[in-house]
Amino acid sequence: MTQTIGELLETAADRALPVVRGIDDGQLGGPTPCAEYDVRALLNHLFLVVVNFQALAAREDVDFTQEPDFVADG
């Protein structure tokens, strides 16, 4: 059965949300399977993709070259 993009995004969000919610500040500097990303950098990358996807859906310009720090301590 083929899934729509909306269904795929919903599945991805359903799987990612519990993982993201389970991360505490003490884990932000920890490693990930992606050698170039620690947990903080991977979360920031994930958030950047989500924010930019929302902007693209609204037909706005996006900039994937900027990686703001969405993850604040505390």
N, C-alpha and C positions, 0 to 999 in steps of 0.2 A: 504494500500500500504506500503510495506516495504522500508525503506530508507537505503542507504548504509552508512557506517561509514563516508565517505567523505561528504555526504549530511547532516548528523547529525552534524558534526563539522562545516560545513558552516552555518547552521541554528543557532547553538550556538554562533558562532562568530558574525553573523549579529545581534543577540539580545544583546550580551554583549558589543559590541563596543560602541554604543551610551551611554550606562550606564557608562562605564569606562571613556569615553571622557567628560562626564558631571560632573565628580568629581573634585572639586578644593582642593587645599592644606588645606583649613580650615576644610574640611570634613574628613581628614585622620584619625583623632582620634575618629571619631564618631562610634556609635554602628552599628552592623549588626544583622540580624536574627540569626546568629551563635554566641552564647554567648562567645565562646573562641576567636573570631576574631573581632578586630575593622576594620574599612575600610582599613587602611594601611595593616594590616596583611592578610586580605582577598584578596586584590590586589596582594600582594606578593605571596600568595598561588596560585592564578590564573596564574600569570606569571611563577611561578616555574613549574606548570603542563604543560603549553604551551612549555616552553623551554625544559623540559624533554621529552615531547611527540615528539618534533622535533628531539631530539637526538635519541630517540628510533626508529623513522622512518628511521634514517640514520644508524641504527644498532650500535649505540654508547652506552657505559655504562652511566647510570644515577645514581644520588644519591638523593633520595627523603628525606633523613634525614637532609640535609642542607636546611635552609630557608634563602637565602640571601635577603638583602633589595634591591629589584629592584626599589622601589618607592623612588625617591629623592625629597626632598623639592624643590619647585621652578620649 
